[in-house]
């Protein structure tokens, strides 16, 4: 996908968010991620190009999408829609800014994951709520995917937000070169940093990447926070058969306690399967269990964190 100098790909701009930083916020979800977490609730944010999702339960059977597709990637046979996603990938996703099948669908059964936007277009949208940010202590949170996957675009967007006196937070896996993180710390008001596992083998198995860089970077971020007062919340997604045991949470809390600045908070994010419909729309398999983590287990794991002397949300 050829993008202009001032363009990036956004999956969603969510207004009036209350769980992604202080006050009332707007969350800008940037597309693209270099990890492939097995539990990812937003698979549509992983690839750095627009993609088509198909929700068959919304389809009214008009077949206009098939007529609109210029690459013959869609068929309807034996009462079923068939999508040749290899053709979509090769011919459409990397070349088309607006997907024809999506534009032709009258029932919103087909959706486009990923919109190409300029910094100015995003700024125009988020500044609609500038008075709300100022009144509530809120601002804009940059999320993903992984925001650093579109680092050059994110840097420009961040500078534009700061120029308009908007407070900015970021949600990151930390899986990027330290130079990238260090470049933006002075412009941040808040940071959420994921620590998924302290076990390198387990981390690679479930995310597709090593945790060496993640842990090295969070130590440096913590040192910066201690000197400059940058608020951090260390987030631990609690995932079945990955890190939902007392032993695995103890390993993470031991690392936080021994290596990091600890005046901030640890947040346990309970595993959920709200993204299953997105996997189906993209025709991707979901490998993890569909069973939820019980409130009792989360309570027990919170106690593990608290007993280590850490503040827990």
FIVEXLUM-828543 format. One record per residue (C-alpha): residue number from 1; residue in three letters; x, y, z. Coordinates in steps of 0.001 Angstrom, whole numbers, plus 500000, padded with zeros to 6 digits. Layout:
{NUM,ala,{X,Y,Z}} ...
This chain:
{1,unk,{500000,500000,500000}} {2,unk,{501537,503280,498863}} {3,unk,{500791,506009,501350}} {4,unk,{501417,509712,501091}} {5,unk,{503987,511394,503303}} {6,unk,{501312,512568,505738}} {7,unk,{499048,509491,505623}} {8,unk,{498455,506488,507860}} {9,unk,{495909,503698,508217}} {10,unk,{493342,503876,511021}} {11,unk,{490875,501154,511977}} {12,unk,{488717,503257,514286}} {13,unk,{488429,506576,516088}} {14,unk,{486476,505998,519300}} {15,unk,{485081,509079,521013}} {16,unk,{484059,509425,524686}} {17,unk,{486258,506546,525891}} {18,unk,{486725,506241,529655}} {19,unk,{488986,503199,530061}} {20,unk,{492077,504285,528120}} {21,unk,{493536,506996,530315}} {22,unk,{492434,509839,532591}} {23,unk,{489250,511760,531879}} {24,unk,{487128,511446,528763}} {25,unk,{489216,510540,525737}} {26,unk,{489282,509810,522048}} {27,unk,{491143,506631,521110}} {28,unk,{492822,506468,517706}} {29,unk,{493421,502852,516690}} {30,unk,{496320,502628,514245}} {31,unk,{496500,499559,512014}} {32,unk,{499440,497163,512005}} {33,unk,{501223,495075,514634}} {34,unk,{504447,493077,514655}} {35,unk,{503182,490551,517219}} {36,unk,{500529,487894,516695}} {37,unk,{499107,487310,520167}} {38,unk,{496970,484181,520177}} {39,unk,{494237,485957,522155}} {40,unk,{494184,489169,520088}} {41,unk,{490690,490668,520328}} {42,unk,{491261,492946,517335}} {43,unk,{492650,490801,514491}} {44,unk,{491562,493459,512009}} {45,unk,{494321,495731,513357}} {46,unk,{497201,493338,512680}} {47,unk,{497978,493900,508995}} {48,unk,{499067,497236,507564}} {49,unk,{496591,497460,504715}} {50,unk,{492806,497742,504322}} {51,unk,{490939,494419,504566}} {52,unk,{487399,493225,503960}} {53,unk,{485322,491635,506680}} {54,unk,{482125,489755,505841}} {55,unk,{479322,489315,508392}} {56,unk,{477131,486694,506755}} {57,unk,{474259,487204,509234}} {58,unk,{473765,490730,507863}} {59,unk,{473775,489662,504214}} {60,unk,{470505,490203,502314}} {61,unk,{471639,488120,499333}} {62,unk,{471549,490872,496718}} {63,unk,{474899,489781,495179}} {64,unk,{475836,493385,494433}} {65,unk,{479241,492776,496010}} {66,unk,{480012,490099,493412}} {67,unk,{479036,492436,490596}} {68,unk,{481204,495199,492042}} {69,unk,{484405,493175,492567}} {70,unk,{486772,494007,489671}} {71,unk,{488995,490991,490345}} {72,unk,{486456,488120,490428}} {73,unk,{487454,487287,493982}} {74,unk,{483838,486724,495134}} {75,unk,{481510,483883,494142}} {76,unk,{478175,482500,495280}} {77,unk,{477934,478719,494948}} {78,unk,{475543,476179,496488}} {79,unk,{473999,478821,498711}} {80,unk,{477331,480048,500088}} {81,unk,{479569,483036,499500}} {82,unk,{483140,482121,498629}} {83,unk,{485973,484628,498891}} {84,unk,{489372,484035,497331}} {85,unk,{491357,486026,499854}} {86,unk,{494587,485415,497958}} {87,unk,{493150,487457,495095}} {88,unk,{491916,490088,497562}} {89,unk,{495412,490317,499010}} {90,unk,{497264,490407,495704}} {91,unk,{494958,492610,493667}} {92,unk,{492864,494669,496061}} {93,unk,{494150,495240,499579}} {94,unk,{497529,496611,498537}} {95,unk,{496198,498743,495685}} {96,unk,{492710,500026,496512}} {97,unk,{491951,502731,499044}} {98,unk,{488229,501982,498996}} {99,unk,{487142,498342,498616}} {100,unk,{484516,497989,495871}} {101,unk,{482607,495118,497452}} {102,unk,{482201,497088,500676}} {103,unk,{480992,500203,498872}} {104,unk,{478400,498148,496962}} {105,unk,{476935,496363,500000}} {106,unk,{473602,497955,501063}} {107,unk,{473279,495970,504290}} {108,unk,{476668,496606,505915}} {109,unk,{477447,492898,505678}} {110,unk,{480810,493772,504187}} {111,unk,{483018,496194,506084}} {112,unk,{486388,497748,505383}} {113,unk,{488906,497356,508177}} {114,unk,{491332,500236,507761}} {115,unk,{490844,503734,506425}} {116,unk,{493641,505846,504971}} {117,unk,{493687,509201,506727}} {118,unk,{495945,512221,506936}} {119,unk,{497179,513760,510155}} {120,unk,{494944,516752,509435}} {121,unk,{491835,514579,509009}} {122,unk,{492427,512831,512333}} {123,unk,{493166,516119,514030}} {124,unk,{489920,517604,512747}} {125,unk,{488001,514672,514201}} {126,unk,{489622,514567,517640}} {127,unk,{489566,518332,518171}} {128,unk,{485761,518231,518104}} {129,unk,{486011,517221,521761}} {130,unk,{488833,519538,522852}} {131,unk,{486588,521283,525374}} {132,unk,{485625,517896,526852}} {133,unk,{489285,516943,527267}} {134,unk,{490053,520222,528972}} {135,unk,{487073,519959,531297}} {136,unk,{487692,516331,532368}} {137,unk,{491476,516076,532223}} {138,unk,{491167,513785,529225}} {139,unk,{492794,513748,525819}} {140,unk,{493724,511400,523012}} {141,unk,{495047,507853,523393}} {142,unk,{497039,506278,520563}} {143,unk,{496398,502559,520370}} {144,unk,{496436,499746,517834}} {145,unk,{497472,497215,516744}} {146,unk,{500771,498619,517856}} {147,unk,{501145,502397,517374}} {148,unk,{504885,502079,516758}} {149,unk,{504209,499910,513706}} {150,unk,{503337,503182,511942}} {151,unk,{505985,505095,513821}} {152,unk,{506642,507941,511372}} {153,unk,{502936,508670,511034}} {154,unk,{502425,508390,514774}} {155,unk,{505280,510829,515443}} {156,unk,{503655,513420,513152}} {157,unk,{500221,512895,514688}} {158,unk,{501622,513195,518197}} {159,unk,{503386,516456,517377}} {160,unk,{500192,517862,515844}} {161,unk,{498195,516940,518943}} {162,unk,{500729,518561,521249}} {163,unk,{500777,521683,519088}} {164,unk,{497037,521924,519763}} {165,unk,{497562,521412,523502}} {166,unk,{495929,517988,523609}} {167,unk,{497095,515576,526302}} {168,unk,{498290,512301,524794}} {169,unk,{498525,508762,526135}} {170,unk,{499777,505655,524356}} {171,unk,{499048,501944,524656}} {172,unk,{502023,499814,523609}} {173,unk,{503463,496312,523733}} {174,unk,{506942,497842,523870}} {175,unk,{508003,495584,521003}} {176,unk,{509971,498200,519087}} {177,unk,{513438,499729,519074}} {178,unk,{514194,501841,522132}} {179,unk,{515010,504849,519932}} {180,unk,{511364,504931,518807}} {181,unk,{510010,504994,522351}} {182,unk,{512612,507454,523581}} {183,unk,{511691,509859,520783}} {184,unk,{508161,510431,522095}} {185,unk,{508411,510197,525885}} {186,unk,{508697,513968,526342}} {187,unk,{505405,514390,524456}} {188,unk,{503391,511861,526480}} {189,unk,{501196,512499,529504}} {190,unk,{500461,508854,530235}} {191,unk,{501537,505394,529103}} {192,unk,{500007,501923,529251}} {193,unk,{502689,499275,528873}} {194,unk,{501858,495602,528364}} {195,unk,{503884,492994,530220}} {196,unk,{502457,489728,528982}} {197,unk,{504981,487256,530380}} {198,unk,{508350,487133,532098}} {199,unk,{509047,483759,530469}} {200,unk,{510817,484168,527079}} {201,unk,{509782,480750,525743}} {202,unk,{506145,481192,526724}} {203,unk,{506079,484738,525348}} {204,unk,{507383,483673,521950}} {205,unk,{505004,480710,521766}} {206,unk,{501883,482803,522376}} {207,unk,{502843,486115,520724}} {208,unk,{505287,485155,517982}} {209,unk,{508004,487423,519394}} {210,unk,{510647,487473,522098}} {211,unk,{510091,489429,525290}} {212,unk,{513740,490527,525547}} {213,unk,{513071,493849,523832}} {214,unk,{509809,494357,525744}} {215,unk,{511470,493971,529143}} {216,unk,{514583,495948,528231}} {217,unk,{512439,498828,527024}} {218,unk,{510107,498888,530004}} {219,unk,{513073,499194,532359}} {220,unk,{514221,502265,530418}} {221,unk,{510702,503713,530324}} {222,unk,{510463,503190,534070}} {223,unk,{513760,505007,534629}} {224,unk,{512467,507917,532556}} {225,unk,{509196,507925,534498}} {226,unk,{511014,508072,537820}} {227,unk,{513023,511110,536728}} {228,unk,{510242,512946,534913}} {229,unk,{507016,511921,536654}} {230,unk,{505423,510200,533661}} {231,unk,{502485,508092,534905}} {232,unk,{502605,504427,533851}} {233,unk,{500167,501574,534201}} {234,unk,{501695,498142,533669}} {235,unk,{499040,495999,532020}} {236,unk,{498946,492216,532303}} {237,unk,{496420,490490,530021}} {238,unk,{495375,487363,531918}} {239,unk,{495141,484552,529356}} {240,unk,{494119,480891,529897}} {241,unk,{496958,478367,529657}} {242,unk,{499422,481208,529163}} {243,unk,{499839,483300,532284}} {244,unk,{496700,482724,534355}} {245,unk,{498490,480734,537044}} {246,unk,{499746,482033,540361}} {247,unk,{503280,481068,539353}} {248,unk,{503286,483072,536106}} {249,unk,{501788,486192,537701}} {250,unk,{504364,485914,540492}} {251,unk,{507148,485943,537882}} {252,unk,{505775,489123,536336}} {253,unk,{505207,490882,539644}} {254,unk,{508714,489892,540787}} {255,unk,{510131,491520,537665}} {256,unk,{508059,494688,538210}} {257,unk,{508984,494879,541877}} {258,unk,{512716,494289,541357}} {259,unk,{513326,496144,538108}} {260,unk,{510754,498923,537716}} {261,unk,{509698,502198,539267}} {262,unk,{506635,501217,541281}} {263,unk,{504623,504313,542187}} {264,unk,{502170,503514,539442}} {265,unk,{499706,500676,539038}} {266,unk,{499387,497148,537729}} {267,unk,{496197,496385,535852}} {268,unk,{494989,492838,535212}} {269,unk,{492980,492594,531991}} {270,unk,{490684,489589,532026}} {271,unk,{490614,487397,528923}} {272,unk,{487494,487652,526759}} {273,unk,{486290,486412,523388}} {274,unk,{484495,489533,522156}} {275,unk,{486602,489511,519002}} {276,unk,{485427,486118,517729}} {277,unk,{483030,487702,515238}} {278,unk,{485923,489597,513689}} {279,unk,{487876,486368,513191}} {280,unk,{484857,484870,511453}} {281,unk,{484460,487948,509271}} {282,unk,{488095,487610,508172}} {283,unk,{487822,483813,507824}} {284,unk,{490615,483259,510309}} {285,unk,{490867,480483,512873}} {286,unk,{490845,481273,516580}} {287,unk,{493088,478862,518463}} {288,unk,{492428,479644,522129}} {289,unk,{489692,478402,524410}} {290,unk,{486327,480162,524437}} {291,unk,{485964,479707,528191}} {292,unk,{486128,482866,530275}} {293,unk,{488383,483407,533258}} {294,unk,{486331,483403,536446}} {295,unk,{486017,486387,538745}} {296,unk,{487358,484181,541516}} {297,unk,{490590,483548,539620}} {298,unk,{491050,487241,538831}} {299,unk,{490499,488032,542489}} {300,unk,{493138,485471,543462}} {301,unk,{495641,486860,540965}} {302,unk,{494994,490415,542180}} {303,unk,{495875,489216,545665}} {304,unk,{499143,487808,544291}} {305,unk,{500006,491243,542910}} {306,unk,{498972,493023,546112}} {307,unk,{500929,490625,548316}} {308,unk,{504032,491514,546310}} {309,unk,{503579,495102,547489}} {310,unk,{502260,496480,544182}} {311,unk,{499200,498627,543647}} {312,unk,{496629,496785,541567}} {313,unk,{493655,498062,539608}} 
